[in-house]
Amino acid sequence: MDVILSRFTAAELRVTCLAAVEDELQHAETQLQPALDALRRSQSVVRASREMVRAPLVLVDESPQVATALEQLVAACNEMGTLICDLSRELSSVGTSDASPSATDDEDQQVTNNLSSLNKDKAEPKRSSGTEKVERKKAAKETGRAVAAVQNTSARSKAAVKATATVIDLSLSDEEEVVKEEGGKKPQSAINMSVKNETLDKSRKEAADVETQESLRQATADELESLVSPAPGSVGSPVPAEVMEPPPAEMEDEQKEVKARDERPRRKTKKRKRKAPRAVVAPVAKRVVPPVAKRVVPDVVVQLRKQAEMAPSGNVGVAVCTALNAAIALEKHQKTDTKGPFTKSFASATAAAARVLVGVHTSHPVQAERHLEDMRLLMSVAAMNFKCELSREEVYVAWQMLKEIQKLHDIYPAKTKGLHRSWLELRRYLVKEYEVPADVVGDLKTQLLRMLVELRGWKPHHELPVKPFDQKMSFINELLASRYEMWDPRTEPILGRLVGTMERIF
């Protein structure tokens, strides 16, 4: 093995190993997706079964096969979790030895550094582009402030140095001149002596200035006292304390206030900086954008009349035109209390038109497809006007209309998608607000039986059809959540066999 590995460089061997690991991980992830889909479908079947079976015991206690299957599934999941943890640990750890003898210490150090930086990146939370932009702007502002502070500090230090600097006598002595002429440097002893002399002269000058100021202050105080104090015995001479009259109380209060005011610490008033006047900018004329013209949606009644005028004169055209006129009458009386008869006549006419189109679709397919847009418009009118208080007869007629429309959609599924959306909207409303009539229950049982026959042709765990399965599960959940006249779907044997078949398949 060492001989084979010696023929590859470290870079080639690393690339080969990484490609092999990546292929195996992608293959494992692809194989796990069907298992995840199967688990989701099993969960849906279990929930539907719990809705139907109202038993005090759990499903695991009632069926040993279910318990055994659950234990096997849990054991497989635990083993899968252990393998994934070991795999993650192996992928995240650093190798202990070189795969090739030609690897050098520098390459090992580089790999270690790369792995440490990778772990550091994983530990740090990812930041969005917006957060990075804000942090960059903040860092730029802080950098600008730091630079400005350094500049201000350097400027103040230079000014302080200029203010405190003293003039030093730079005249050279005889020895220094000789040294300078010889090309040598100034001796350090001469520099030290000049600094000492400068310090002594400065201290002596400050002491002389202090003594001069003290003497001037004392002389000024003596002169003022001699000028202000009157001669003894004169009019302005001081009077003894026993002879002086005591000052009134008001004068004492004023003196106390003045004394207290003088003793208060004075606050330094901050001078406001004068701001430069703002430059007046001439206003720029804004461009006036004309308002966008709104799209005018034609009225429903206008569309219905237009379609009725375009209807042909044959048997199919007369049936469709009758339904369009009934829809116009319903739209005109939708806000009145007397729209009950118009509702029943509209539903009956729409169901009759759909029945005629279903009957002629084989002999006259072009004529039947011509009126599919009219049926879509009629179904939209029904979805808007039937969401109100309906009587039992109106509910029955509405279900008959939905039954005929469903037959038309089964014939033209690709060309009646808009019609089917309105059909679903009206059906959900009727199921939610009213009881399903007994005549419709037979159709639902027939649909359940058809679904059961279709499921028997499916193979278990082979090309699992996800979309048809979801459609059937939504239909079963809708059946369980609805109300019916003289029928309980939970006691229906066909529904039980259907759920059991789905559970065995998935």
ChimeraX attribute file (.defattr): number of C-alpha atoms within 10 A of each C-alpha:
attribute: neighborCount
match mode: 1-to-1
recipient: residues
	/A:1	6
	/A:2	9
	/A:3	9
	/A:4	8
	/A:5	14
	/A:6	15
	/A:7	13
	/A:8	15
	/A:9	14
	/A:10	18
	/A:11	11
	/A:12	10
	/A:13	15
	/A:14	13
	/A:15	10
	/A:16	10
	/A:17	10
	/A:18	10
	/A:19	10
	/A:20	10
	/A:21	12
	/A:22	11
	/A:23	10
	/A:24	11
	/A:25	12
	/A:26	11
	/A:27	11
	/A:28	11
	/A:29	10
	/A:30	11
	/A:31	11
	/A:32	11
	/A:33	11
	/A:34	15
	/A:35	12
	/A:36	11
	/A:37	14
	/A:38	16
	/A:39	14
	/A:40	13
	/A:41	20
	/A:42	17
	/A:43	14
	/A:44	16
	/A:45	19
	/A:46	15
	/A:47	12
	/A:48	17
	/A:49	17
	/A:50	12
	/A:51	13
	/A:52	18
	/A:53	14
	/A:54	10
	/A:55	9
	/A:56	6
	/A:57	9
	/A:58	11
	/A:59	15
	/A:60	13
	/A:61	10
	/A:62	11
	/A:63	10
	/A:64	11
	/A:65	11
	/A:66	13
	/A:67	14
	/A:68	12
	/A:69	12
	/A:70	13
	/A:71	12
	/A:72	12
	/A:73	13
	/A:74	12
	/A:75	12
	/A:76	12
	/A:77	12
	/A:78	12
	/A:79	12
	/A:80	12
	/A:81	12
	/A:82	12
	/A:83	12
	/A:84	12
	/A:85	12
	/A:86	12
	/A:87	12
	/A:88	11
	/A:89	11
	/A:90	11
	/A:91	11
	/A:92	12
	/A:93	10
	/A:94	13
	/A:95	12
	/A:96	7
	/A:97	9
	/A:98	13
	/A:99	16
	/A:100	20
	/A:101	15
	/A:102	13
	/A:103	15
	/A:104	11
	/A:105	10
	/A:106	9
	/A:107	13
	/A:108	16
	/A:109	11
	/A:110	11
	/A:111	14
	/A:112	14
	/A:113	12
	/A:114	12
	/A:115	15
	/A:116	13
	/A:117	12
	/A:118	13
	/A:119	13
	/A:120	11
	/A:121	11
	/A:122	10
	/A:123	9
	/A:124	9
	/A:125	8
	/A:126	9
	/A:127	8
	/A:128	8
	/A:129	9
	/A:130	9
	/A:131	11
	/A:132	11
	/A:133	11
	/A:134	11
	/A:135	12
	/A:136	12
	/A:137	12
	/A:138	12
	/A:139	12
	/A:140	12
	/A:141	12
	/A:142	12
	/A:143	12
	/A:144	12
	/A:145	12
	/A:146	12
	/A:147	12
	/A:148	12
	/A:149	12
	/A:150	12
	/A:151	12
	/A:152	12
	/A:153	12
	/A:154	12
	/A:155	12
	/A:156	12
	/A:157	12
	/A:158	11
	/A:159	12
	/A:160	11
	/A:161	11
	/A:162	10
	/A:163	9
	/A:164	8
	/A:165	9
	/A:166	10
	/A:167	7
	/A:168	10
	/A:169	9
	/A:170	8
	/A:171	8
	/A:172	13
	/A:173	10
	/A:174	9
	/A:175	12
	/A:176	16
	/A:177	14
	/A:178	12
	/A:179	15
	/A:180	13
	/A:181	10
	/A:182	9
	/A:183	9
	/A:184	11
	/A:185	10
	/A:186	14
	/A:187	11
	/A:188	8
	/A:189	8
	/A:190	13
	/A:191	11
	/A:192	11
	/A:193	10
	/A:194	13
	/A:195	12
	/A:196	11
	/A:197	11
	/A:198	15
	/A:199	10
	/A:200	10
	/A:201	10
	/A:202	12
	/A:203	10
	/A:204	10
	/A:205	10
	/A:206	11
	/A:207	10
	/A:208	10
	/A:209	10
	/A:210	10
	/A:211	11
	/A:212	11
	/A:213	10
	/A:214	10
	/A:215	10
	/A:216	10
	/A:217	11
	/A:218	10
	/A:219	10
	/A:220	10
	/A:221	10
	/A:222	10
	/A:223	10
	/A:224	10
	/A:225	10
	/A:226	10
	/A:227	8
	/A:228	9
	/A:229	11
	/A:230	13
	/A:231	11
	/A:232	10
	/A:233	9
	/A:234	8
	/A:235	9
	/A:236	11
	/A:237	11
	/A:238	13
	/A:239	12
	/A:240	7
	/A:241	8
	/A:242	7
	/A:243	7
	/A:244	9
	/A:245	8
	/A:246	9
	/A:247	8
	/A:248	8
	/A:249	9
	/A:250	9
	/A:251	10
	/A:252	12
	/A:253	11
	/A:254	11
	/A:255	12
	/A:256	12
	/A:257	12
	/A:258	11
	/A:259	11
	/A:260	10
	/A:261	11
	/A:262	10
	/A:263	9
	/A:264	8
	/A:265	7
	/A:266	8
	/A:267	6
	/A:268	6
	/A:269	6
	/A:270	6
	/A:271	6
	/A:272	6
	/A:273	6
	/A:274	6
	/A:275	6
	/A:276	6
	/A:277	6
	/A:278	6
	/A:279	6
	/A:280	6
	/A:281	6
	/A:282	6
	/A:283	6
	/A:284	6
	/A:285	6
	/A:286	6
	/A:287	6
	/A:288	6
	/A:289	6
	/A:290	6
	/A:291	6
	/A:292	6
	/A:293	6
	/A:294	6
	/A:295	6
	/A:296	6
	/A:297	6
	/A:298	8
	/A:299	8
	/A:300	15
	/A:301	18
	/A:302	11
	/A:303	15
	/A:304	22
	/A:305	16
	/A:306	12
	/A:307	18
	/A:308	20
	/A:309	11
	/A:310	10
	/A:311	20
	/A:312	13
	/A:313	10
	/A:314	8
	/A:315	10
	/A:316	20
	/A:317	21
	/A:318	15
	/A:319	21
	/A:320	26
	/A:321	24
	/A:322	19
	/A:323	27
	/A:324	30
	/A:325	18
	/A:326	22
	/A:327	28
	/A:328	23
	/A:329	17
	/A:330	24
	/A:331	20
	/A:332	12
	/A:333	14
	/A:334	17
	/A:335	10
	/A:336	9
	/A:337	7
	/A:338	10
	/A:339	16
	/A:340	18
	/A:341	10
	/A:342	19
	/A:343	24
	/A:344	19
	/A:345	19
	/A:346	27
	/A:347	27
	/A:348	18
	/A:349	21
	/A:350	30
	/A:351	23
	/A:352	20
	/A:353	28
	/A:354	27
	/A:355	19
	/A:356	19
	/A:357	27
	/A:358	20
	/A:359	14
	/A:360	14
	/A:361	16
	/A:362	10
	/A:363	9
	/A:364	11
	/A:365	12
	/A:366	11
	/A:367	15
	/A:368	20
	/A:369	15
	/A:370	13
	/A:371	18
	/A:372	19
	/A:373	15
	/A:374	21
	/A:375	24
	/A:376	20
	/A:377	19
	/A:378	23
	/A:379	24
	/A:380	19
	/A:381	21
	/A:382	24
	/A:383	17
	/A:384	14
	/A:385	16
	/A:386	18
	/A:387	13
	/A:388	9
	/A:389	10
	/A:390	16
	/A:391	10
	/A:392	12
	/A:393	12
	/A:394	19
	/A:395	20
	/A:396	19
	/A:397	18
	/A:398	24
	/A:399	21
	/A:400	19
	/A:401	24
	/A:402	21
	/A:403	17
	/A:404	19
	/A:405	26
	/A:406	17
	/A:407	15
	/A:408	24
	/A:409	19
	/A:410	12
	/A:411	12
	/A:412	14
	/A:413	13
	/A:414	9
	/A:415	13
	/A:416	19
	/A:417	13
	/A:418	15
	/A:419	23
	/A:420	21
	/A:421	15
	/A:422	19
	/A:423	22
	/A:424	14
	/A:425	15
	/A:426	22
	/A:427	15
	/A:428	12
	/A:429	14
	/A:430	19
	/A:431	16
	/A:432	13
	/A:433	14
	/A:434	15
	/A:435	16
	/A:436	20
	/A:437	18
	/A:438	13
	/A:439	12
	/A:440	15
	/A:441	17
	/A:442	11
	/A:443	12
	/A:444	13
	/A:445	15
	/A:446	12
	/A:447	11
	/A:448	19
	/A:449	16
	/A:450	11
	/A:451	15
	/A:452	18
	/A:453	11
	/A:454	10
	/A:455	15
	/A:456	13
	/A:457	8
	/A:458	15
	/A:459	12
	/A:460	14
	/A:461	13
	/A:462	10
	/A:463	9
	/A:464	17
	/A:465	10
	/A:466	11
	/A:467	9
	/A:468	10
	/A:469	16
	/A:470	13
	/A:471	10
	/A:472	16
	/A:473	18
	/A:474	14
	/A:475	12
	/A:476	17
	/A:477	14
	/A:478	14
	/A:479	17
	/A:480	15
	/A:481	11
	/A:482	17
	/A:483	18
	/A:484	16
	/A:485	12
	/A:486	10
	/A:487	13
	/A:488	13
	/A:489	20
	/A:490	16
	/A:491	11
	/A:492	12
	/A:493	9
	/A:494	17
	/A:495	20
	/A:496	15
	/A:497	14
	/A:498	19
	/A:499	20
	/A:500	13
	/A:501	16
	/A:502	20
	/A:503	17
	/A:504	12
	/A:505	17
	/A:506	19
